[in-house]
């Protein structure tokens, strides 16, 4: 099973310089993706609601990496970094949902079968992304997402 050290060895993660300005920009992008997911769910466009909810979580996670001076070159590498470095600071449900939505987004974008996404699933993804972003926003900026 791959770990963070393997990700560095394979170039999926790269060490850099901590950058709070880029970290805050990533939070800003996450907020835009969350706002888009909320609009899409009202339009009953559930696949894109899922992908934008995941994108919000992805960009919020990137904010933590930028803060730590780490650059990601892989969604999986980002997930492993968050899992291994933030398990004590983030609720387990957030880390599990980040991975679940990562895989669901992959299936939506690259799978050959039409995904069956219910409104309840899309609403859950939006709520999870909102809560996740709020938590990370507090960690980075000292404020919530609302």
C-alpha positions as CSV (number, residue, x, y, z in Angstrom):
1,X,0.0,0.0,0.0
2,X,1.3,3.4,-1.0
3,X,2.1,6.0,1.7
4,X,3.2,9.7,1.7
5,X,6.9,8.7,1.4
6,X,6.1,6.7,-1.8
7,X,4.2,9.8,-3.1
8,X,7.3,11.9,-2.7
9,X,9.5,9.2,-4.3
10,X,7.1,8.9,-7.3
11,X,6.8,12.7,-7.7
12,X,3.1,12.7,-6.7
13,X,4.0,15.2,-3.9
14,X,6.8,17.7,-4.0
15,X,8.3,19.7,-1.2
16,X,8.3,23.5,-1.7
17,X,8.1,26.6,0.4
18,X,5.1,27.3,2.7
19,X,3.0,30.0,1.1
20,X,0.0,31.4,3.0
21,X,-1.0,33.7,0.1
22,X,-1.5,30.7,-2.2
23,X,-3.1,28.8,0.6
24,X,-5.7,31.6,0.9
25,X,-6.2,31.7,-2.9
26,X,-6.9,28.0,-2.8
27,X,-9.6,28.6,-0.1
28,X,-11.1,31.2,-2.3
29,X,-11.3,28.7,-5.2
30,X,-12.9,26.2,-2.8
31,X,-15.5,28.7,-1.8
32,X,-16.4,29.3,-5.5
33,X,-16.6,25.6,-6.2
34,X,-18.9,25.2,-3.2
35,X,-21.1,28.0,-4.4
36,X,-21.3,26.4,-7.8
37,X,-22.3,23.1,-6.3
38,X,-25.1,24.7,-4.4
39,X,-26.4,26.3,-7.6
40,X,-26.1,23.0,-9.5
41,X,-28.1,21.1,-6.9
42,X,-31.0,23.5,-7.3
43,X,-30.9,22.8,-11.1
44,X,-30.9,19.0,-10.3
45,X,-27.6,18.5,-12.0
46,X,-26.3,16.0,-9.6
47,X,-23.2,14.7,-11.3
48,X,-21.7,18.2,-11.5
49,X,-22.9,18.8,-7.9
50,X,-20.8,15.9,-6.8
51,X,-17.7,17.0,-8.9
52,X,-17.9,20.6,-7.7
53,X,-18.4,19.4,-4.1
54,X,-15.3,17.3,-4.4
55,X,-13.4,20.2,-6.1
56,X,-14.3,22.4,-3.1
57,X,-12.8,19.7,-0.8
58,X,-9.8,19.3,-3.0
59,X,-9.0,23.0,-3.1
60,X,-9.5,23.3,0.7
61,X,-7.1,20.4,1.1
62,X,-4.6,22.0,-1.2
63,X,-4.7,25.1,1.1
64,X,-3.3,22.9,3.9
65,X,-0.6,21.6,1.6
66,X,0.4,25.1,0.4
67,X,0.5,26.1,4.1
68,X,2.8,23.2,4.7
69,X,5.0,23.9,1.7
70,X,3.8,20.8,-0.3
71,X,2.7,20.7,-3.9
72,X,0.5,17.9,-5.1
73,X,0.7,16.3,-8.5
74,X,-2.0,13.7,-7.8
75,X,-5.4,13.6,-6.2
76,X,-4.5,10.4,-4.5
77,X,-1.3,11.9,-3.2
78,X,-3.2,14.8,-1.8
79,X,-5.6,12.4,-0.1
80,X,-2.8,10.4,1.5
81,X,-1.0,13.6,2.7
82,X,-4.2,14.8,4.4
83,X,-4.9,11.3,5.9
84,X,-1.3,11.0,7.2
85,X,-0.8,14.6,8.4
86,X,-4.2,15.8,9.5
87,X,-5.9,12.8,11.0
88,X,-5.5,14.3,14.4
89,X,-6.9,17.7,13.3
90,X,-9.8,16.7,11.0
91,X,-12.8,14.5,11.8
92,X,-12.4,11.0,10.4
93,X,-15.6,11.5,8.4
94,X,-14.0,14.3,6.4
95,X,-11.0,12.3,5.4
96,X,-13.3,9.3,4.5
97,X,-15.6,11.6,2.5
98,X,-12.7,13.3,0.7
99,X,-11.6,9.9,-0.5
100,X,-15.1,8.7,-1.4
101,X,-15.8,11.8,-3.4
102,X,-12.4,11.6,-5.0
103,X,-13.3,8.1,-6.3
104,X,-16.8,9.1,-7.3
105,X,-15.5,12.1,-9.2
106,X,-13.1,9.8,-11.0
107,X,-15.9,7.4,-11.9
108,X,-18.1,10.3,-13.1
109,X,-15.3,11.7,-15.3
110,X,-13.7,8.6,-16.6
111,X,-16.1,5.6,-16.0
112,X,-17.9,3.9,-18.8
113,X,-21.2,3.4,-17.0
114,X,-23.7,6.1,-16.3
115,X,-23.5,6.9,-12.5
116,X,-26.8,6.8,-10.6
117,X,-26.7,9.8,-8.3
118,X,-29.7,10.6,-6.2
119,X,-30.6,14.1,-4.9
120,X,-29.9,12.9,-1.3
121,X,-26.3,11.9,-2.4
122,X,-25.7,15.3,-4.0
123,X,-27.1,17.1,-0.9
124,X,-24.9,15.0,1.4
125,X,-21.8,15.9,-0.8
126,X,-22.6,19.6,-0.6
127,X,-23.1,19.6,3.1
128,X,-19.9,17.6,3.7
129,X,-17.9,20.0,1.5
130,X,-19.4,23.0,3.3
131,X,-18.5,21.6,6.7
132,X,-15.0,20.5,5.5
133,X,-14.3,23.9,4.0
134,X,-15.5,25.6,7.1
135,X,-13.2,23.5,9.3
136,X,-10.2,24.1,7.0
137,X,-11.0,27.8,6.6
138,X,-10.8,28.2,10.4
139,X,-7.5,26.4,10.3
140,X,-6.0,28.6,7.6
141,X,-7.8,32.0,8.1
142,X,-9.4,31.8,11.5
143,X,-13.0,32.1,10.0
144,X,-15.7,29.7,8.8
145,X,-17.1,29.4,5.2
146,X,-20.5,30.8,5.6
